[in-house]
């Protein structure tokens, strides 16, 4: 997709120092790729934090038929 955008010169210079991109197009592509990767990782981490909370709410009302120590004894042999 073609787009005309105005970029901050100082920010562009600083980004160029941190990148091996040789063109503005390559630099913008790298920046967008990195942005997507970072945001995807944030979303995954947020999901990992929520899982124990959901699991805890699901098992809170459950009760075991046997005491945990008895279950461990039967597993250990």
DSSP file (Angstrom, degrees, kcal/mol; ACC not computed):
  #  RESIDUE AA STRUCTURE BP1 BP2  ACC     N-H-->O    O-->H-N    N-H-->O    O-->H-N    TCO  KAPPA ALPHA  PHI   PSI    X-CA   Y-CA   Z-CA
    1    1 A X              0   0    0      0, 0.0     2,-0.3     0, 0.0     0, 0.0   0.000 360.0 360.0 360.0 136.1    0.0    0.0    0.0
    2    2 A X        +     0   0    0      2,-0.0     2,-0.3     0, 0.0     0, 0.0  -0.725 360.0 169.1 -91.6 142.5    1.3    3.4   -0.8
    3    3 A X        -     0   0    0     -2,-0.3     2,-0.6     2,-0.0     0, 0.0  -0.989  30.9-138.4-152.1 143.8    1.0    6.2    1.7
    4    4 A X        +     0   0    0     -2,-0.3     2,-0.3     2,-0.0    -2,-0.0  -0.925  35.0 170.4-101.0 120.1    2.3    9.7    2.1
    5    5 A X        -     0   0    0     -2,-0.6     2,-0.6     2,-0.0    -2,-0.0  -0.954  32.3-132.7-131.8 151.8    3.4   10.3    5.7
    6    6 A X        -     0   0    0     -2,-0.3     2,-0.4     2,-0.0    -2,-0.0  -0.913  27.4-161.5-103.2 122.8    5.2   13.1    7.5
    7    7 A X        -     0   0    0     -2,-0.6     2,-0.4     2,-0.0     3,-0.0  -0.819  25.4-109.6-108.6 144.3    8.0   11.7    9.8
    8    8 A X     >  -     0   0    0     -2,-0.4     4,-2.5     1,-0.2     5,-0.2  -0.582  26.0-145.3 -69.1 122.1    9.7   13.5   12.7
    9    9 A X  H  > S+     0   0    0     -2,-0.4     4,-2.5     1,-0.2     5,-0.2   0.895  96.3  48.0 -60.5 -43.6   13.3   14.2   11.5
   10   10 A X  H  > S+     0   0    0      1,-0.2     4,-2.3     2,-0.2    -1,-0.2   0.915 113.6  46.8 -64.4 -43.2   14.8   13.7   14.9
   11   11 A X  H  > S+     0   0    0      1,-0.2     4,-2.5     2,-0.2    -1,-0.2   0.874 111.5  52.1 -66.1 -37.4   13.0   10.5   15.6
   12   12 A X  H  X S+     0   0    0     -4,-2.5     4,-2.2     2,-0.2    -2,-0.2   0.911 109.6  49.0 -65.4 -42.9   13.9    9.2   12.1
   13   13 A X  H  X S+     0   0    0     -4,-2.5     4,-1.6     2,-0.2    -2,-0.2   0.926 112.9  47.4 -61.7 -44.7   17.6   10.0   12.7
   14   14 A X  H  X S+     0   0    0     -4,-2.3     4,-1.1     1,-0.2    -2,-0.2   0.916 111.8  49.5 -64.9 -42.6   17.5    8.2   16.1
   15   15 A X  H  < S+     0   0    0     -4,-2.5     3,-0.5     1,-0.2     4,-0.4   0.885 107.5  55.6 -62.9 -38.1   15.7    5.2   14.6
   16   16 A X  H >< S+     0   0    0     -4,-2.2     3,-0.9     1,-0.2    -1,-0.2   0.857 102.8  56.0 -63.8 -34.9   18.2    5.0   11.8
   17   17 A X  H 3< S+     0   0    0     -4,-1.6    -1,-0.2     1,-0.2    -2,-0.2   0.812 110.3  45.1 -65.7 -29.3   21.0    4.8   14.4
   18   18 A X  T 3< S+     0   0    0     -4,-1.1     2,-0.3    -3,-0.5    -1,-0.2   0.433 110.5  65.4 -93.3  -0.1   19.4    1.7   15.9
   19   19 A X    <   -     0   0    0     -3,-0.9     8,-0.1    -4,-0.4     0, 0.0  -0.813  65.7-145.0-123.3 159.9   18.6    0.0   12.7
   20   20 A X        +     0   0    0     -2,-0.3    -4,-0.1     7,-0.0    -1,-0.1   0.314  61.9 126.9-100.0   5.7   20.5   -1.5    9.8
   21   21 A X        -     0   0    0      1,-0.1    -2,-0.1     5,-0.1     3,-0.0  -0.371  45.5-162.3 -64.7 140.4   17.9   -0.4    7.3
   22   22 A X        +     0   0    0     -2,-0.1     2,-0.3     2,-0.0    -1,-0.1   0.593  69.4  45.3-101.0 -14.0   19.4    1.6    4.5
   23   23 A X  S  > S-     0   0    0      1,-0.1     4,-2.1    -7,-0.0     5,-0.1  -0.867  80.6-119.2-127.0 162.0   16.2    3.3    3.3
   24   24 A X  H  > S+     0   0    0     -2,-0.3     4,-2.7     2,-0.2     5,-0.2   0.886 116.1  54.9 -64.6 -37.7   13.3    5.1    4.9
   25   25 A X  H  > S+     0   0    0      1,-0.2     4,-2.4     2,-0.2    -1,-0.2   0.937 109.3  45.8 -60.7 -47.1   10.9    2.5    3.5
   26   26 A X  H  > S+     0   0    0      1,-0.2     4,-2.6     2,-0.2    -1,-0.2   0.876 112.3  52.4 -63.8 -37.7   13.0   -0.4    5.1
   27   27 A X  H  X S+     0   0    0     -4,-2.1     4,-2.5     2,-0.2    -2,-0.2   0.923 110.5  46.3 -64.8 -44.9   13.1    1.5    8.4
   28   28 A X  H  X S+     0   0    0     -4,-2.7     4,-2.5     2,-0.2     5,-0.2   0.902 112.5  51.3 -65.1 -40.4    9.4    2.0    8.5
   29   29 A X  H  X S+     0   0    0     -4,-2.4     4,-2.5    -5,-0.2    -2,-0.2   0.929 111.4  47.3 -61.6 -45.3    8.8   -1.7    7.6
   30   30 A X  H  X S+     0   0    0     -4,-2.6     4,-2.6     1,-0.2    -2,-0.2   0.907 111.9  50.9 -62.1 -41.9   11.2   -2.7   10.4
   31   31 A X  H  X S+     0   0    0     -4,-2.5     4,-2.4     2,-0.2    -2,-0.2   0.912 111.9  46.3 -63.9 -42.8    9.4   -0.4   12.8
   32   32 A X  H  X S+     0   0    0     -4,-2.5     4,-2.4     2,-0.2    -1,-0.2   0.903 112.4  50.5 -67.3 -40.3    6.0   -1.7   12.0
   33   33 A X  H  X S+     0   0    0     -4,-2.5     4,-2.2    -5,-0.2    -2,-0.2   0.925 112.6  46.6 -61.7 -44.6    7.2   -5.3   12.2
   34   34 A X  H  X S+     0   0    0     -4,-2.6     4,-2.6     2,-0.2     5,-0.2   0.901 110.7  53.1 -64.6 -41.4    8.7   -4.7   15.6
   35   35 A X  H  X S+     0   0    0     -4,-2.4     4,-2.5     1,-0.2     5,-0.2   0.929 110.3  46.8 -58.9 -47.5    5.6   -2.9   16.8
   36   36 A X  H  X S+     0   0    0     -4,-2.4     4,-2.3     1,-0.2    -1,-0.2   0.906 112.6  50.1 -63.2 -42.2    3.4   -5.8   15.8
   37   37 A X  H  X S+     0   0    0     -4,-2.2     4,-2.0     2,-0.2    -2,-0.2   0.920 112.7  46.4 -62.8 -44.6    5.8   -8.3   17.5
   38   38 A X  H  X S+     0   0    0     -4,-2.6     4,-2.2     1,-0.2    -2,-0.2   0.926 113.8  47.0 -65.5 -45.8    5.8   -6.3   20.7
   39   39 A X  H  X S+     0   0    0     -4,-2.5     4,-2.1     1,-0.2    -1,-0.2   0.869 110.9  52.2 -66.7 -36.2    2.1   -5.8   20.9
   40   40 A X  H  X S+     0   0    0     -4,-2.3     4,-2.3    -5,-0.2    -1,-0.2   0.909 109.8  49.5 -64.7 -41.3    1.4   -9.5   20.1
   41   41 A X  H  X S+     0   0    0     -4,-2.0     4,-2.7     2,-0.2    -2,-0.2   0.900 109.4  52.1 -64.1 -40.5    3.8  -10.5   23.0
   42   42 A X  H  X S+     0   0    0     -4,-2.2     4,-2.3     1,-0.2    -1,-0.2   0.913 109.5  49.5 -61.2 -42.6    2.0   -8.1   25.3
   43   43 A X  H  X S+     0   0    0     -4,-2.1     4,-1.9     2,-0.2    -2,-0.2   0.912 111.4  48.9 -63.8 -43.1   -1.4   -9.6   24.4
   44   44 A X  H  X S+     0   0    0     -4,-2.3     4,-2.1     1,-0.2    -2,-0.2   0.931 111.2  49.6 -62.2 -45.4    0.0  -13.1   25.0
   45   45 A X  H  X S+     0   0    0     -4,-2.7     4,-1.9     1,-0.2    -2,-0.2   0.892 108.3  53.2 -62.6 -38.4    1.4  -12.2   28.4
   46   46 A X  H  X S+     0   0    0     -4,-2.3     4,-1.6     1,-0.2    -1,-0.2   0.900 108.5  50.9 -62.3 -39.4   -1.9  -10.6   29.4
   47   47 A X  H  X S+     0   0    0     -4,-1.9     4,-1.7     1,-0.2    -1,-0.2   0.886 107.3  52.9 -64.5 -38.9   -3.6  -13.8   28.6
   48   48 A X  H  X S+     0   0    0     -4,-2.1     4,-0.8     1,-0.2    -1,-0.2   0.871 108.4  50.7 -64.3 -36.6   -1.1  -15.8   30.7
   49   49 A X  H  X S+     0   0    0     -4,-1.9     4,-0.6     1,-0.2    -1,-0.2   0.845 111.3  48.6 -69.6 -32.3   -1.8  -13.5   33.7
   50   50 A X  H  X S+     0   0    0     -4,-1.6     4,-2.4     1,-0.2     5,-0.2   0.790  95.7  72.8 -79.4 -27.6   -5.6  -14.0   33.3
   51   51 A X  H  X S+     0   0    0     -4,-1.7     4,-2.8     1,-0.2     5,-0.2   0.917  96.0  47.8 -57.7 -49.4   -5.5  -17.8   33.0
   52   52 A X  H  X S+     0   0    0     -4,-0.8     4,-2.6     1,-0.2    -1,-0.2   0.879 111.9  52.0 -61.2 -34.3   -4.7  -18.6   36.7
   53   53 A X  H  X S+     0   0    0     -4,-0.6     4,-2.0     2,-0.2    -1,-0.2   0.921 111.8  45.2 -66.8 -42.6   -7.4  -16.1   37.8
   54   54 A X  H  X S+     0   0    0     -4,-2.4     4,-1.7     2,-0.2    -2,-0.2   0.916 114.6  48.7 -65.5 -42.4  -10.0  -17.8   35.6
   55   55 A X  H  X S+     0   0    0     -4,-2.8     4,-2.1    -5,-0.2    -2,-0.2   0.914 109.6  52.3 -63.3 -42.9   -8.9  -21.3   36.7
   56   56 A X  H  X S+     0   0    0     -4,-2.6     4,-1.1     1,-0.2    -1,-0.2   0.903 109.2  49.2 -60.8 -41.9   -9.1  -20.2   40.4
   57   57 A X  H  < S+     0   0    0     -4,-2.0     4,-0.4     1,-0.2    -1,-0.2   0.836 111.4  50.6 -68.7 -30.1  -12.6  -18.9   40.0
   58   58 A X  H  < S+     0   0    0     -4,-1.7     3,-0.3     1,-0.2    -2,-0.2   0.860 117.6  36.5 -74.6 -35.6  -13.7  -22.2   38.3
   59   59 A X  H >< S+     0   0    0     -4,-2.1     3,-1.3     1,-0.2    -2,-0.2   0.500  89.7  94.4 -96.8  -3.8  -12.2  -24.5   40.9
   60   60 A X  T 3< S+     0   0    0     -4,-1.1    -1,-0.2     1,-0.3    -2,-0.1   0.883  90.4  41.8 -56.9 -41.6  -13.0  -22.4   44.0
   61   61 A X  T 3  S+     0   0    0     -4,-0.4    -1,-0.3    -3,-0.3     2,-0.1   0.474  94.4 103.6 -87.6  -1.1  -16.3  -24.2   44.7
   62   62 A X    <   -     0   0    0     -3,-1.3     2,-0.4    -4,-0.1    -3,-0.0  -0.462  52.1-160.7 -81.4 152.4  -15.0  -27.7   44.0
   63   63 A X        -     0   0    0     -2,-0.1     2,-0.2     0, 0.0    -2,-0.0  -0.975  17.7-119.0-131.2 150.0  -14.2  -30.2   46.7
   64   64 A X        -     0   0    0     -2,-0.4     4,-0.0     1,-0.1     3,-0.0  -0.554   6.4-142.4 -85.7 148.7  -12.1  -33.4   46.5
   65   65 A X  S    S+     0   0    0     -2,-0.2     2,-0.3     2,-0.1    -1,-0.1   0.794  90.6  33.1 -76.2 -29.2  -13.5  -36.9   47.2
   66   66 A X  S    S-     0   0    0     -3,-0.0     2,-0.2     2,-0.0    -2,-0.1  -0.849  96.3 -97.0-123.2 159.9  -10.3  -37.8   48.9
   67   67 A X    >>  -     0   0    0     -2,-0.3     4,-1.7     1,-0.1     3,-0.7  -0.505  36.4-118.7 -71.0 146.1   -7.8  -35.8   51.0
   68   68 A X  H 3> S+     0   0    0      1,-0.2     4,-2.2     2,-0.2     5,-0.2   0.847 113.7  57.3 -55.4 -36.2   -4.8  -34.6   48.9
   69   69 A X  H 3> S+     0   0    0      1,-0.2     4,-2.0     2,-0.2    -1,-0.2   0.873 105.8  50.1 -64.6 -36.1   -2.4  -36.6   51.1
   70   70 A X  H <> S+     0   0    0     -3,-0.7     4,-2.0     2,-0.2    -1,-0.2   0.884 109.1  51.4 -68.7 -38.7   -4.3  -39.9   50.2
   71   71 A X  H  X S+     0   0    0     -4,-1.7     4,-1.7     1,-0.2    -2,-0.2   0.921 110.5  49.2 -63.3 -43.5   -4.1  -39.1   46.5
   72   72 A X  H  X S+     0   0    0     -4,-2.2     4,-2.5     1,-0.2    -2,-0.2   0.892 108.6  53.2 -64.0 -40.2   -0.4  -38.5   46.8
   73   73 A X  H  X S+     0   0    0     -4,-2.0     4,-1.3     1,-0.2    -1,-0.2   0.912 109.2  48.7 -61.9 -41.9    0.2  -41.8   48.6
   74   74 A X  H  < S+     0   0    0     -4,-2.0    -1,-0.2     1,-0.2    -2,-0.2   0.843 112.8  48.0 -69.0 -31.6   -1.7  -43.7   45.9
   75   75 A X  H  < S+     0   0    0     -4,-1.7    -2,-0.2     1,-0.2    -1,-0.2   0.901 110.7  50.4 -72.9 -41.5    0.3  -42.1   43.2
   76   76 A X  H  <        0   0    0     -4,-2.5    -2,-0.2    -5,-0.2    -1,-0.2   0.723 360.0 360.0 -72.7 -21.9    3.7  -42.7   44.9
   77   77 A X     <        0   0    0     -4,-1.3    -3,-0.2    -5,-0.2    -4,-0.1   0.461 360.0 360.0  97.5 360.0    2.9  -46.4   45.4
